[in-house]
């Protein structure tokens, strides 16, 4: 099987080594081999983006809009095919894979409109005879580094605004999901993107990270806190603009007046769907003591109804963990919880399917917020129920975390829902909804260890991918 090459300056470039993309639902299914880029190629990709910047930033907003819209239309027309590829490569169910592709299409479509909509203002000066004009210009060359859990949606919400506002890009997808990234590059290329405007390299960040971050103007990264901190330290000498999204330890608070069916569905969806491999997943379920037993019983019943297996099988609810390394990490976390005194109430065991894969049952433990399982992001189908005596304690537990990405509350009380929305220390707050689930046109980002720098999507994307200029003009 010939390795599919990297894209540098409009040329598809191979290398002496390759990485394989393996279906986590079926380890015998090799999706493809992909050329492994080296640091020299990463630097060449940065140079190509730098050389393409003047001409691309000078293009009309209509041209950029047209290219993004054409890409959106191709993605839409191929949603079933691309969705299946996402499912094979990332382990999402078929419905989730297609849904993610549709989301990518919506993002490209939205920023196609934003390409001709963003701009500046004409303001009066406080001095007579002077006008003030504000405008926005591209930030420059952007390094885009994306994870495997949303391999096309997160790529879209970084690439689309970068291109819409006239920037050029060096794109490094996760080495776990190179196939869908390769297809996305082909789509952009077919729909008129000029050479060098987006360059793609497949390689582990440890290999090409320094080369990617040395001479760029901005870095947009989604991944772990540890890697995010390394990126910050590398970006300081060049003073590159930084946008980091780094996970969460998200609480779902369930008050005793909540609709129990709604609360259980919010918890099951938020904690276990997509195999819990979402930065917005509900991993801490903070439940009032009066309904604690009923909630736990109902949630366990719902968990037992969920089918774990091959992501492409029609009735599968939860697909595989992405790889053996992540599966082992989740299993270690479960053991750590046991060692700390948490009770393993349901799941946690591995599942045998018709095909070899990384399958495990959704896991529910009972414990306290001080336990390590409630401090560290586990990134799997895992949740821990924490008992709270009243609303004030529940809010304090929810906010007692190093993270601050998403939070949720289930309640019939408008007063308490409003109080929680205003006082939860998180970038996203959901009321009677799962903590996972986002729109594409509004800002996204968290606090504390969850995020660093400017946010993503919506108006935040304009702020990150452009720089503001203020001009003073004397009249007469």
Secondary structure, 3 states (H helix, E strand, C coil): CCCECEEECCEEECCCCEEEEECCCCCCCEEEEEECCCHHHHHHHHHHHHHHHHHHHCCCHHHHHHHHHHHHHHHHHCHHHHHHHHHHHHCCCHHHHHHHHHHHHHHHHHHHHHCCCCCCEEEECCCCCEEEEEEEEECCEEEEECCCCCCCHHHHHHHHHHHHCCCEEEEECCCCCHHHHHHHHHHHHHCCCCCCCEEECCCCHHHHHHHHHCCCCEEEEECCHHHHHHHHHHHCCCCCEEEEECCCCEEEEECCCCCHHHHHHHHHHHHHHHHHCCCCCEEEEEEECCCHHHHHHHHHHHHHCCCECCCCCCCCCECCCCCHHHHHHHHHHHHHHHHHCCEEEECCCECCCCCCCCCECCEEEECCCCCHHHCCCCCCCEEEEEEECCHHHHHHHHHCCCCCCEEEEECCCHHHHHHHHHHCCCCEEEECCCCCCCCCCCCECCCHHHEEECCECHHHHHHHHEEEEEEEEECC
